[in-house]
Amino acid sequence: MKTFSLGGVHPNDSKISANAAIENFPIPEVAYISMGQHLGAPAEPIVAAGDKVKVGQLIANANGFISAPVHSSVSGTVKGIETIKDLAGNPCKAVVISVEGDEWVDTIDRSDKIEKEIKLEAKEIIEKIKECGVVGLGGATFPTNVKLSPPPGKKAEFLIINGAECEPYLTSDYRVLIEMPEQVLIGAAIMMKALNVTKGFIGIEENKPEAIKVMQQKAKEYPQIEIVTLKKKYPQGGEKQLIDAVVGRQVPSMGLPIDTGAVVQNVGTALAVYEAVQKNKPLFEGILTVTGECSKEQKNFKHRVGTPISKIIEAVGGMPENAAKVISGGPMMGKAMANLDAPTLKGSSSVLFLTEAQTKRKPESNCIRCGKCAEACPMGLEPFLLNKLGRVGRMDDLEANKVYDCIECGCCQYTCPAYIPLLDTIRLAKGNVIKIMRSRPKK
């Protein structure tokens, strides 16, 4: 069983929603479709108040190389282009649509028939993915067409599909692997054709035996794609850790996955690529997990992008009485939601309810130099040192000790017996060091 070579932790996986089959979430009465659903420049709206739109219709163009177009997830009348607050409470631009029926554009193939034959050539595939606004659904929401176009001088050797889903509680990728395995495999084959590679891997953690069994059975038709069983260890799903686990190659400091010959994509992205290329369906739906021990129900919902989070919470019986925080993402790398009226995005992966006991920090005490944080760091850094340097603002020393390589996984903070908020300090220090590095004149 494979895993990465440095650090990592073993939190309770808490996959309590694993048996919740994917359900279609009701279409909202009003959709708030954000223009900032991807890494890079926000999209630019091309519709105006009073316009009639259909499901799948382009409503905003990509506004730069690292950007992605946005499509309507609903049909109805555009109420306007408004400034709304996102999950963090920050202002963002959104197209607000009053929903009327559910009329889709004619070009989308809505049949259940699985289309296996890949008719498009590599360049056409990348253009179709770009057209359909597909972004990485593993967290970063990086435009997929850009990731499938390695820069000059770099060559992809293989594709790795991340099915680890190593964050506790999240089960949406697991359900996709079980319920739509063939679509994921075809999506992987499409991306392999786009990259001109002949070898693909799908890495799945050992705590998902049913998904491994289903994928191994279906993958018999795809001899170029290998299903790799991974040890349960966080952060197995990190790009650098996954490459190390699957093919034993290490991404160099300040390097990119392509430097090892790897391109890594998420299970949800593979499904979105299949739908874009084989069904001509833009990315306007997503699958998210609603979970937490205090939640009245455990669900995996297919939602229309732009659905208010508050509506999803209502659908599972409302806010649990003893919920202290609502998290977008998992408990290790997710972010607390400050605005529950914010809409879902392409990359929305969960609505996670946590109690006060689960979120309350214990009082910080002195570092006892046990070294647990360094042992746990999957990047081979020394968090105790970076924390000290960060607290006194020693930027040159932080850079010399490679703070920029931190992937912000939280393993150090998770293991610290002194309850020192290591990640908080290191994250701030990393941001400041990167700003300094970027401000230097290019050689």
C-alpha positions in Angstrom: 0.0 0.0 0.0 1.5 3.3 -1.1 1.9 6.6 0.8 4.1 9.7 0.8 7.5 9.6 2.4 7.6 12.5 4.8 5.3 13.4 7.8 1.6 13.2 7.8 -1.0 12.6 10.5 -3.9 10.2 11.1 -7.0 12.1 12.1 -10.2 10.2 12.6 -11.7 10.2 9.1 -15.3 10.7 10.3 -16.9 9.7 7.0 -20.3 9.6 8.6 -22.0 10.7 5.3 -20.4 7.9 3.2 -23.6 6.0 2.8 -25.6 9.1 1.7 -26.2 8.6 -2.1 -26.1 11.8 -4.2 -29.5 13.6 -4.3 -30.5 16.4 -6.5 -31.0 19.6 -4.5 -34.1 21.6 -5.4 -33.5 24.6 -7.7 -33.5 27.8 -5.7 -36.0 30.6 -6.4 -33.2 33.1 -6.9 -29.7 32.2 -7.9 -26.7 34.3 -7.0 -23.9 33.4 -9.5 -20.6 34.7 -8.4 -18.0 36.0 -10.9 -15.1 34.9 -8.7 -15.5 31.1 -8.7 -12.0 30.3 -9.9 -8.4 31.1 -9.2 -7.4 34.2 -11.1 -9.3 37.3 -12.4 -13.1 37.3 -11.8 -15.2 36.7 -14.9 -16.8 39.7 -16.7 -20.7 39.6 -17.0 -22.2 39.8 -20.5 -25.8 39.9 -19.4 -27.9 42.7 -18.0 -31.0 43.2 -15.9 -34.1 42.0 -17.8 -32.3 39.5 -20.0 -33.8 36.0 -20.2 -31.3 33.2 -19.7 -31.4 29.4 -19.9 -29.5 26.7 -18.0 -26.0 26.3 -19.4 -26.0 29.7 -21.2 -22.8 31.8 -21.0 -23.3 34.8 -18.7 -19.7 35.9 -18.1 -16.5 35.7 -20.1 -13.1 34.8 -18.7 -11.2 38.0 -17.9 -7.6 36.9 -18.4 -5.4 33.9 -19.0 -5.9 32.5 -15.5 -9.7 32.9 -15.4 -12.8 30.9 -16.5 -16.1 31.7 -18.1 -19.3 31.4 -16.0 -22.6 29.8 -17.1 -26.1 30.1 -15.8 -27.2 27.2 -13.6 -30.8 28.2 -13.8 -33.3 29.6 -16.3 -35.2 32.8 -15.8 -34.8 36.6 -15.8 -31.6 38.4 -14.8 -32.5 40.7 -11.9 -29.2 42.6 -12.1 -25.5 42.5 -11.6 -25.1 43.1 -7.8 -22.4 43.2 -5.2 -23.0 40.5 -2.7 -21.0 39.1 0.2 -19.1 35.8 -0.2 -18.7 33.1 2.4 -16.0 35.1 4.2 -18.2 38.2 4.2 -16.1 39.9 1.5 -17.8 41.8 -1.4 -18.0 40.1 -4.8 -19.8 40.7 -8.0 -22.7 38.3 -8.9 -25.3 37.8 -11.6 -28.6 37.5 -9.8 -31.3 35.5 -11.6 -35.0 35.1 -10.7 -35.8 31.5 -11.5 -38.6 30.6 -14.0 -38.9 26.9 -14.8 -35.9 24.8 -15.8 -35.2 25.4 -19.5 -31.8 24.2 -20.7 -29.8 25.3 -23.8 -30.4 22.8 -26.7 -26.7 22.0 -27.1 -26.4 20.0 -23.9 -26.9 16.3 -24.2 -29.1 15.4 -21.2 -29.4 11.7 -21.9 -28.1 9.1 -19.5 -26.2 7.3 -22.2 -22.5 7.0 -21.4 -20.5 8.3 -24.3 -17.2 6.3 -24.4 -15.8 7.3 -27.8 -13.6 10.4 -27.5 -14.0 12.2 -30.9 -12.2 15.4 -30.3 -8.5 15.9 -30.8 -6.2 17.2 -28.1 -6.4 20.9 -28.9 -10.2 20.7 -29.4 -10.5 19.0 -25.9 -8.6 21.8 -24.2 -10.7 24.4 -26.0 -14.0 22.7 -25.0 -12.9 22.4 -21.4 -12.1 26.1 -21.5 -15.4 27.0 -23.1 -17.3 25.1 -20.5 -15.7 26.8 -17.6 -14.2 23.7 -16.0 -11.9 24.4 -13.0 -10.1 22.1 -10.6 -12.6 20.8 -7.9 -10.0 19.7 -5.4 -9.9 23.0 -3.7 -7.9 25.5 -5.7 -10.3 25.9 -8.6 -7.4 26.5 -11.0 -8.7 26.6 -14.7 -8.4 23.1 -16.0 -7.5 24.1 -19.6 -4.4 25.9 -18.3 -3.3 23.0 -16.2 -3.7 20.7 -19.2 -1.4 23.0 -21.2 2.1 22.6 -19.8 4.4 25.6 -20.3 7.1 25.5 -23.0 9.9 23.2 -22.0 7.7 21.0 -19.7 6.3 17.7 -20.8 3.6 15.6 -19.1 4.4 11.9 -18.7 1.3 10.8 -16.8 -2.0 11.9 -15.3 -2.9 11.3 -11.6 -6.5 11.5 -10.6 -6.9 12.4 -6.9 -9.5 10.2 -5.3 -7.9 10.2 -1.8 -10.4 12.6 -0.3 -8.1 12.7 2.8 -9.9 15.5 4.6 -12.1 14.1 7.4 -15.9 14.2 6.9 -16.0 14.8 3.1 -17.5 12.1 1.0 -18.7 13.7 -2.3 -15.7 12.3 -4.3 -16.3 8.9 -2.7 -20.0 8.9 -3.9 -18.9 10.0 -7.4 -16.5 7.1 -7.6 -19.2 4.7 -6.6 -22.1 6.1 -8.5 -20.3 7.4 -11.7 -17.1 5.4 -12.1 -17.2 5.1 -15.8 -17.7 8.9 -16.3 -14.6 9.4 -14.1 -12.6 6.9 -16.1 -13.6 8.5 -19.5 -12.9 11.9 -18.1 -9.4 10.7 -17.1 -8.9 9.2 -20.6 -10.0 12.5 -22.2 -7.4 14.4 -20.2 -4.7 11.9 -21.0 -5.5 12.4 -24.7 -5.3 16.2 -24.2 -1.9 15.8 -22.5 -0.7 13.1 -25.0 0.2 10.7 -22.3 -0.4 6.9 -22.2 -0.3 6.3 -18.5 -2.9 7.3 -15.9 -3.4 6.6 -12.2 -6.4 7.0 -9.9 -5.3 7.1 -6.2 -7.9 6.1 -3.6 -7.3 5.7 0.1 -7.8 2.4 1.8 -10.7 3.6 3.9 -12.9 3.6 0.7 -12.9 -0.2 -0.1 -16.2 -0.1 -2.0 -14.9 2.7 -4.3 -11.6 0.8 -4.9 -13.6 -2.4 -5.8 -15.9 -0.6 -8.2 -13.1 1.4 -9.9 -10.9 -1.7 -10.3 -13.8 -3.6 -11.9 -14.6 -0.7 -14.3 -11.0 0.0 -15.0 -10.5 -3.4 -16.7 -11.8 -1.7 -19.9 -9.1 1.0 -19.5 -5.7 -0.8 -19.3 -3.8 2.5 -19.5 -5.4 3.6 -16.2 -4.2 2.0 -12.9 -6.2 2.1 -9.7 -3.7 2.7 -6.8 -4.7 1.9 -3.2 -3.2 4.4 -0.8 -2.6 4.2 2.9 -5.0 6.4 5.0 -2.8 9.3 5.9 -3.5 13.1 5.8 -2.6 15.1 3.6 -2.5 12.2 1.0 -4.5 14.3 -1.4 -2.0 17.2 -1.6 -0.6 17.3 -5.1 3.0 16.9 -4.0 2.2 14.1 -1.5 0.1 12.3 -4.1 2.8 12.3 -6.7 5.3 11.0 -4.1 2.9 8.3 -3.1 1.9 7.1 -6.5 5.1 7.3 -8.6 7.8 8.0 -5.9 8.9 11.4 -7.4 9.3 14.6 -5.3 8.3 18.0 -6.5 11.3 20.3 -6.0 11.2 23.3 -3.7 9.3 26.1 -5.4 8.6 23.7 -8.2 5.4 22.5 -9.9 3.9 19.0 -10.3 4.8 19.2 -14.0 8.5 19.3 -13.0 8.0 15.6 -12.1 6.1 14.8 -15.3 2.8 14.7 -13.4 -0.5 16.5 -14.0 -2.8 16.0 -11.0 -6.6 16.4 -11.3 -9.5 15.7 -8.9 -12.2 13.1 -9.2 -14.9 15.9 -9.5 -12.8 17.5 -12.2 -12.6 14.3 -14.2 -16.4 14.1 -14.1 -16.8 17.7 -15.1 -14.4 17.1 -18.1 -16.4 14.1 -19.2 -19.6 16.2 -19.1 -18.0 19.1 -20.9 -16.4 17.1 -23.7 -18.8 14.2 -24.2 -22.1 16.0 -23.2 -21.3 19.6 -24.0 -22.3 20.5 -20.5 -20.7 23.6 -18.9 -19.7 23.4 -15.2 -22.8 24.8 -13.4 -23.5 22.0 -11.0 -21.5 20.6 -8.1 -21.7 17.9 -5.4 -21.2 18.8 -1.8 -21.4 17.0 1.5 -23.6 18.2 4.4 -22.3 16.6 7.6 -21.2 16.8 11.2 -22.0 14.7 14.3 -24.5 17.4 15.3 -26.2 17.6 12.0 -29.8 16.3 11.9 -29.1 14.6 8.5 -26.1 13.4 6.5 -26.3 14.3 2.8 -24.5 14.5 -0.5 -26.3 17.0 -2.7 -25.9 17.8 -6.4 -26.6 21.5 -6.3 -26.9 24.3 -8.9 -24.1 26.8 -8.5 -25.5 30.0 -6.9 -27.8 28.2 -4.4 -27.7 30.1 -1.1 -26.0 28.0 1.7 -28.9 29.0 4.0 -31.3 27.0 1.7 -29.1 23.9 2.0 -29.0 24.2 5.8 -32.8 24.6 5.8 -33.1 21.3 3.8 -31.3 19.3 6.5 -33.5 20.5 9.3 -31.9 23.9 9.9 -28.9 24.9 11.9 -28.1 22.3 14.6 -28.7 23.8 18.1 -25.2 23.0 19.3 -23.3 24.0 16.1 -20.6 26.6 16.9 -19.2 26.9 13.4 -20.1 26.1 9.8 -17.1 25.1 7.7 -16.7 25.2 3.9 -14.4 22.3 3.2 -12.9 19.9 5.7 -11.8 20.6 9.3 -8.1 20.6 8.5 -8.0 23.1 5.6 -11.5 24.4 5.4 -12.6 27.9 6.2 -15.4 29.0 8.7 -18.3 30.6 6.9 -19.0 34.2 8.0 -22.1 34.6 5.7 -24.6 31.8 5.4 -26.6 33.6 2.8 -23.6 33.4 0.4 -24.1 31.2 -2.7 -22.5 27.9 -3.5 -19.6 28.0 -6.0 -18.2 25.6 -8.5 -15.6 24.5 -5.9 -18.0 24.1 -2.9 -17.3 20.8 -1.3 -19.1 20.8 2.0 -21.3 22.3 4.7 -19.7 21.0 7.8 -21.2 21.6 11.2 -18.8 21.6 14.2 -19.6 22.0 17.9 -17.9 24.3 20.4 -16.1 21.3 21.8 -14.7 20.5 18.4 -13.6 24.1 17.6 -12.6 25.6 20.9 -8.8 26.1 21.2 -7.0 25.0 24.3 -4.8 27.6 26.0 -1.3 27.9 24.4 1.6 26.9 26.6 5.4 26.9 26.0 7.1 24.9 23.3 8.7 21.8 24.9 10.9 21.1 21.9 9.4 17.6 21.3 9.8 17.9 17.6 6.3 16.5 16.8 5.5 19.3 14.4 8.7 18.7 12.4 7.9 14.9 12.3 4.4 15.6 11.0 5.3 18.2 8.4 4.8 16.5 4.9 7.1 19.2 3.4 10.1 18.5 5.7 10.0 21.9 7.3 10.6 22.9 10.9 7.3 24.6 12.0 8.6 25.4 15.5 11.4 27.5 13.9 9.2 29.1 11.3 6.7 30.0 14.1 9.5 31.7 16.1 10.9 33.5 13.1 7.4 34.6 12.0 6.5 36.0 15.5 9.5 38.4 15.4 9.3 39.2 11.7 12.6 37.8 10.5 11.7 37.6 6.8 15.2 36.8 5.4 15.5 33.8 7.8 11.9 32.7 7.0 12.8 32.7 3.3 16.1 30.8 3.9 14.1 28.2 5.8 11.7 27.8 2.9 8.5 29.0 4.5 7.1 29.4 1.0 7.0 25.6 0.7 4.4 25.3 3.4 1.2 23.8 2.0 -0.9 25.0 5.0 -2.2 21.5 5.8 -2.3 22.1 9.5 -0.4 18.8 10.5 2.0 20.8 12.7 -0.8 22.5 14.7 -2.8 19.2 14.9 0.1 17.4 16.6 1.4 20.2 18.9 1.0 19.2 22.6 1.5 22.8 23.7 -1.5 24.0 21.5 0.7 26.6 19.8 -1.2 28.1 16.8 1.7 27.3 14.5 -0.3 27.4 11.2 -1.8 30.8 11.9 1.7 32.4 12.3 3.3 30.5 9.5 0.5 31.3 7.1 0.8 35.0 7.7 4.6 34.8 7.5 4.5 32.8 4.2 2.2 35.4 2.7 4.5 38.3 3.6 7.6 36.5 2.4 6.0 35.7 -1.0 5.0 39.3 -1.4 8.6 40.4 -0.8 9.9 37.7 -3.3 7.4 38.9 -5.9 8.4 42.5 -5.5 12.0 41.9 -6.5 13.1 42.8 -10.0 13.1 39.8 -12.3 16.6 38.7 -13.3 
